[in-house]
Amino acid sequence: MIVTALLASVVLSGSTARDLRLGLYVDRKPTEREVRANFTAAKHEPAYGCYLGAYIDLDSTLTKGYDDSIGRTRRLPEEFEKIVGKVHASYYFYLGYGRPIPKDWVALLGMQEKIVHIALEPNRGIEYVLDDEYLTRLAKDMENTGAKIFLRFASEMNGAWVEYGKDPKVYREKFRLVSRVMKRHAPNVAMVWCPYTTPATTIDSYYPGDEYVDWVGVNMYSVTYFNQDRSMPARHVHPVDMLDKVYRKYSRKKPIMIGEYGTTHFSALENKSVTDFALRNLYGLYAALPRKYPRVKAINYFNGNNLELSHRMNNNYAITQSAKLLKAYRQLIDAPYFLSTSAAAQDLTEDGEGSSSDGLPISPFPLRNGDVVSGKIDLSAWCRTTDLSLMMKFRIDGRLLYEGHGKQHWYVTIGASRLTEGWHVFSVEAWSKNRKLATSSARVKVVH
């Protein structure tokens, strides 16, 4: 995140508003300095923007399949992308350690300029991860596909629900081993280290070291109750709360990936639709990424319905199975900031070549004191809230410009020609019912 002393001022009203983090934003292209400030030059890292990714194999509404070389039926990305309205840059699947990769499927995705994301899980026991013929063959097969690959090895290791994370020291050794073999035989593979968001206190003890990790990830899900337990309510948890620990610790040196994210819109425990809960989470997270978390360079949505799994009938996360959620997802990912292919990302080299911001997507940046605006001025607001109906009042020099009711309407456009040239105060206010919670403002110069 780029920090400057000239950021817009924020005034909070009342103790309940302390954690809102209200911000006023304007759409523009990033400067070269801003791009470089959020670029680590990791393997497959886009210079700017965030890869769109998804898991779709558990979506029963998708009817077109591909039978791969290891006997699994894969859902086809083009059917999913037609429904959601945008091409995605990456798709992931799970692979048990000891199994061969579906080389034909990986190669097919690679030819479509998808980054293939493989969650490799040593569920039989981490002691079977050895520098042997299997691991060498796996690496060479990955290299021979020609695809760009994210290898998310043994993720969620900090969770009690997996066996391979019982001993952090052994885990670190095995991750380093896999990383070394991949670097030796598969230069197209980027290693992703990816804990679960909880328990947070043990996450750091599993970190293998910078030289073995290309990307740092975090898996996280928004549910109404943790562990399907009514004594553990979770509605109050905002998605960014689950992201913050990993982002603050690791984003300065590694690009961040949200390895898996899903928000339930039907809870089996409650046996009812919780669509409003899902909507506020989806808007809260995807709108936050370009505004608050520019070093999150990939997000992967778990588009699956667990209610159809006999061993895990807990939540329906599939956006394709909720008209309201689908509409919201389509709106959010339509932003140019969310990248559709790896080819859309610009490479920044250390010697400065390719450093121009030309071709990089327009996206929202904090509106700062002293900024100059002209032409079409696209303003937006974001704050950390679980209130889906929170209203934003946009003002110029104190005069009301627009009221946006609900997260999906926290934006407004105005032409600079409607304003006199010179200095103006742009502001946004967050309101809950008849109470003003916070204000963010900036004094900017309008030119024609």
KEMAR-363106 format. One record per residue (C-alpha): residue number from 0; x negated, y negated, z negated. Coordinates in steps of 0.1 Angstrom, whole numbers, padded with zeros to 4 digits. Example, Ala and Ser with C-alpha at 12.3 -4.5 7.8 and 13.67 -1.06 7.14 Angstrom:
pos X Y Z
0 -0123 0045 -0078
1 -0137 0011 -0071
//
This chain:
pos X Y Z
0 0000 0000 0000
1 -0013 -0034 0009
2 -0013 -0058 -0020
3 -0015 -0095 -0017
4 -0011 -0124 -0041
5 0013 -0140 -0017
6 0040 -0113 -0020
7 0076 -0125 -0024
8 0086 -0133 -0059
9 0109 -0110 -0078
10 0132 -0120 -0106
11 0149 -0093 -0127
12 0181 -0099 -0147
13 0187 -0077 -0177
14 0169 -0046 -0191
15 0188 -0021 -0168
16 0172 -0038 -0138
17 0135 -0034 -0148
18 0129 -0004 -0126
19 0147 -0016 -0095
20 0115 -0026 -0076
21 0136 -0048 -0053
22 0119 -0060 -0022
23 0128 -0081 0008
24 0114 -0070 0042
25 0110 -0082 0077
26 0104 -0060 0108
27 0072 -0066 0127
28 0042 -0048 0141
29 0014 -0039 0117
30 -0018 -0058 0119
31 -0051 -0040 0125
32 -0060 -0046 0089
33 -0028 -0031 0077
34 -0032 0000 0099
35 -0068 0006 0087
36 -0058 0000 0051
37 -0035 0030 0053
38 -0055 0053 0075
39 -0080 0080 0061
40 -0090 0096 0095
41 -0078 0130 0084
42 -0072 0158 0109
43 -0039 0152 0128
44 -0032 0120 0109
45 -0013 0094 0128
46 -0028 0059 0127
47 0005 0045 0116
48 0040 0059 0110
49 0054 0091 0097
50 0058 0124 0115
51 0094 0138 0114
52 0094 0175 0105
53 0120 0201 0097
54 0128 0237 0088
55 0157 0250 0107
56 0156 0288 0107
57 0183 0291 0079
58 0208 0269 0097
59 0236 0292 0109
60 0253 0264 0129
61 0224 0266 0154
62 0232 0294 0179
63 0202 0295 0202
64 0173 0317 0191
65 0139 0330 0201
66 0127 0365 0191
67 0090 0361 0183
68 0062 0387 0185
69 0065 0396 0148
70 0102 0404 0149
71 0117 0372 0136
72 0144 0351 0152
73 0135 0314 0153
74 0160 0286 0159
75 0152 0264 0188
76 0142 0228 0181
77 0160 0214 0211
78 0194 0224 0198
79 0187 0208 0164
80 0173 0177 0180
81 0203 0173 0202
82 0225 0173 0171
83 0203 0149 0150
84 0196 0126 0180
85 0158 0125 0179
86 0129 0148 0188
87 0108 0159 0157
88 0071 0161 0157
89 0067 0192 0135
90 0085 0224 0125
91 0076 0248 0097
92 0081 0284 0088
93 0070 0307 0060
94 0045 0335 0065
95 0036 0361 0040
96 -0002 0365 0035
97 -0013 0397 0052
98 0012 0393 0081
99 0000 0382 0116
100 0012 0349 0129
101 0037 0349 0158
102 0012 0337 0183
103 0038 0333 0211
104 0060 0311 0190
105 0032 0289 0177
106 0018 0285 0213
107 0053 0277 0226
108 0058 0249 0200
109 0023 0237 0207
110 0030 0234 0244
111 0060 0212 0234
112 0036 0189 0215
113 0049 0200 0182
114 0026 0203 0152
115 0032 0238 0139
116 0035 0238 0101
117 0028 0272 0085
118 0036 0278 0048
119 0012 0307 0041
120 0022 0325 0008
121 0001 0352 -0009
122 0032 0366 -0027
123 0017 0401 -0031
124 -0011 0386 -0052
125 -0038 0360 -0047
126 -0064 0386 -0054
127 -0058 0400 -0019
128 -0071 0367 -0004
129 -0106 0377 0007
130 -0132 0368 0033
131 -0122 0398 0054
132 -0111 0409 0088
133 -0075 0398 0082
134 -0084 0362 0073
135 -0109 0359 0101
136 -0084 0373 0127
137 -0057 0349 0113
138 -0080 0319 0118
139 -0090 0330 0153
140 -0054 0336 0163
141 -0045 0302 0151
142 -0073 0286 0172
143 -0063 0306 0203
144 -0028 0293 0203
145 -0041 0259 0212
146 -0015 0242 0189
147 -0021 0216 0163
148 -0015 0234 0130
149 -0008 0223 0094
150 -0017 0252 0071
151 0001 0248 0038
152 -0016 0276 0018
153 -0001 0288 -0015
154 0021 0258 -0021
155 0040 0251 -0053
156 0012 0269 -0072
157 0020 0249 -0103
158 0055 0264 -0106
159 0063 0293 -0129
160 0083 0309 -0101
161 0051 0319 -0081
162 0026 0345 -0092
163 -0004 0331 -0073
164 -0008 0300 -0095
165 -0013 0317 -0129
166 -0050 0309 -0130
167 -0059 0274 -0116
168 -0096 0284 -0114
169 -0089 0314 -0092
170 -0064 0294 -0072
171 -0090 0268 -0064
172 -0115 0294 -0054
173 -0091 0311 -0030
174 -0080 0278 -0014
175 -0116 0269 -0008
176 -0122 0303 0008
177 -0093 0299 0032
178 -0104 0263 0040
179 -0139 0274 0048
180 -0127 0302 0071
181 -0104 0279 0089
182 -0131 0253 0094
183 -0154 0280 0107
184 -0130 0296 0132
185 -0100 0272 0137
186 -0108 0235 0142
187 -0072 0229 0152
188 -0060 0237 0116
189 -0055 0210 0090
190 -0055 0223 0054
191 -0026 0211 0033
192 -0027 0214 -0005
193 0008 0211 -0018
194 0021 0214 -0054
195 0057 0211 -0065
196 0068 0179 -0081
197 0071 0196 -0114
198 0055 0204 -0138
199 0035 0173 -0131
200 0011 0178 -0161
201 -0007 0207 -0145
202 -0009 0195 -0109
203 -0044 0181 -0110
204 -0059 0213 -0124
205 -0052 0231 -0091
206 -0069 0205 -0068
207 -0096 0224 -0048
208 -0117 0193 -0040
209 -0118 0167 -0012
210 -0140 0186 0012
211 -0115 0215 0013
212 -0083 0195 0017
213 -0072 0175 0048
214 -0037 0165 0036
215 -0021 0164 0001
216 0015 0174 0000
217 0043 0176 -0025
218 0075 0197 -0023
219 0106 0183 -0039
220 0144 0187 -0038
221 0173 0166 -0051
222 0198 0187 -0070
223 0226 0178 -0094
224 0212 0203 -0121
225 0177 0217 -0125
226 0175 0255 -0122
227 0213 0257 -0118
228 0216 0250 -0156
229 0243 0227 -0169
230 0221 0218 -0198
231 0196 0202 -0174
232 0213 0174 -0155
233 0194 0159 -0126
234 0217 0134 -0109
235 0197 0105 -0124
236 0165 0115 -0106
237 0157 0092 -0077
238 0136 0109 -0049
239 0108 0085 -0053
240 0104 0095 -0089
241 0094 0130 -0076
242 0069 0115 -0052
243 0052 0089 -0073
244 0028 0111 -0093
245 0011 0127 -0063
246 0012 0095 -0042
247 -0005 0074 -0069
248 -0032 0100 -0076
249 -0042 0111 -0041
250 -0030 0087 -0014
251 -0061 0065 -0015
252 -0082 0093 -0001
253 -0058 0117 0017
254 -0027 0113 0039
255 0004 0124 0020
256 0029 0149 0033
257 0063 0157 0019
258 0060 0194 0026
259 0096 0202 0019
260 0125 0179 0010
261 0162 0186 0008
262 0192 0171 -0010
263 0222 0192 -0018
264 0256 0182 -0005
265 0274 0212 -0020
266 0265 0226 -0054
267 0273 0262 -0061
268 0271 0257 -0098
269 0298 0230 -0097
270 0316 0247 -0067
271 0322 0213 -0051
272 0310 0189 -0025
273 0284 0163 -0038
274 0281 0143 -0006
275 0278 0109 -0022
276 0249 0122 -0043
277 0232 0135 -0011
278 0237 0102 0007
279 0221 0080 -0019
280 0191 0104 -0020
281 0187 0105 0018
282 0189 0067 0021
283 0168 0062 -0010
284 0139 0083 0003
285 0138 0078 0040
286 0143 0040 0037
287 0116 0039 0010
288 0088 0055 0031
289 0080 0027 0055
290 0086 0000 0028
291 0069 0015 -0003
292 0049 0045 0008
293 0030 0038 0040
294 0005 0066 0033
295 0032 0093 0035
296 0024 0103 0070
297 0048 0133 0074
298 0081 0144 0059
299 0098 0177 0065
300 0135 0182 0058
301 0147 0217 0047
302 0177 0220 0069
303 0190 0252 0054
304 0221 0265 0036
305 0210 0285 0006
306 0246 0295 -0001
307 0242 0320 0027
308 0213 0337 0010
309 0223 0366 -0013
310 0192 0360 -0035
311 0195 0322 -0038
312 0231 0310 -0036
313 0226 0276 -0052
314 0228 0246 -0028
315 0236 0236 0008
316 0209 0213 0021
317 0218 0215 0058
318 0224 0180 0072
319 0240 0196 0103
320 0268 0210 0080
321 0280 0176 0066
322 0293 0149 0090
323 0285 0121 0066
324 0250 0133 0059
325 0243 0139 0096
326 0254 0104 0104
327 0231 0090 0078
328 0201 0111 0089
329 0206 0100 0125
330 0206 0064 0115
331 0175 0067 0093
332 0153 0086 0116
333 0162 0064 0146
334 0136 0039 0132
335 0105 0039 0154
336 0084 0043 0123
337 0094 0080 0123
338 0073 0097 0149
339 0086 0123 0173
340 0053 0138 0186
341 0017 0140 0176
342 0009 0123 0210
343 0028 0092 0198
344 0002 0086 0171
345 -0028 0064 0179
346 -0062 0076 0169
347 -0084 0051 0151
348 -0121 0058 0155
349 -0147 0046 0130
350 -0165 0024 0155
351 -0134 0003 0160
352 -0122 0017 0194
353 -0085 0023 0195
354 -0080 -0001 0167
355 -0055 -0024 0184
356 -0020 -0023 0170
357 -0006 -0022 0205
358 0017 0008 0209
359 0023 0012 0172
360 0059 0011 0159
361 0076 -0020 0146
362 0085 -0014 0110
363 0095 -0033 0078
364 0069 -0051 0058
365 0073 -0072 0026
366 0082 -0108 0035
367 0056 -0130 0019
368 0052 -0166 0010
369 0035 -0183 0040
370 0047 -0158 0066
371 0057 -0172 0100
372 0088 -0158 0117
373 0104 -0164 0151
374 0127 -0149 0177
375 0149 -0121 0163
376 0144 -0118 0126
377 0153 -0084 0112
378 0156 -0084 0074
379 0162 -0055 0051
380 0161 -0047 0014
381 0152 -0017 -0007
382 0153 -0010 -0044
383 0151 0021 -0066
384 0187 0028 -0076
385 0211 0058 -0079
386 0240 0035 -0072
387 0252 0041 -0036
388 0275 0011 -0037
389 0250 -0015 -0048
390 0255 -0047 -0028
391 0227 -0069 -0013
392 0233 -0106 -0007
393 0210 -0121 0018
394 0205 -0159 0016
395 0186 -0186 0034
396 0180 -0218 0014
397 0206 -0206 -0010
398 0233 -0202 0016
399 0249 -0168 0019
400 0240 -0151 0052
401 0253 -0116 0048
402 0266 -0092 0022
403 0256 -0055 0026
404 0278 -0031 0007
405 0260 0002 0002
406 0225 0014 0011
407 0234 0020 0048
408 0241 -0018 0052
409 0211 -0033 0034
410 0199 -0051 0066
411 0208 -0082 0086
412 0195 -0099 0118
413 0194 -0136 0125
414 0180 -0155 0154
415 0153 -0181 0146
416 0171 -0205 0169
417 0199 -0208 0144
418 0176 -0223 0119
419 0157 -0256 0120
420 0120 -0253 0125
421 0099 -0255 0094
422 0100 -0240 0059
423 0129 -0221 0045
424 0134 -0198 0015
425 0147 -0164 0024
426 0160 -0143 -0004
427 0180 -0111 -0013
428 0200 -0104 -0044
429 0210 -0070 -0058
430 0245 -0070 -0072
431 0264 -0043 -0092
432 0301 -0053 -0093
433 0300 -0089 -0106
434 0265 -0088 -0121
435 0233 -0099 -0103
436 0205 -0075 -0112
437 0175 -0088 -0093
438 0163 -0114 -0068
439 0134 -0112 -0043
440 0125 -0143 -0023
441 0098 -0158 -0001
442 0091 -0192 0014
443 0084 -0187 0051
444 0080 -0209 0082
445 0104 -0207 0111
446 0091 -0216 0146
447 0111 -0216 0179
//
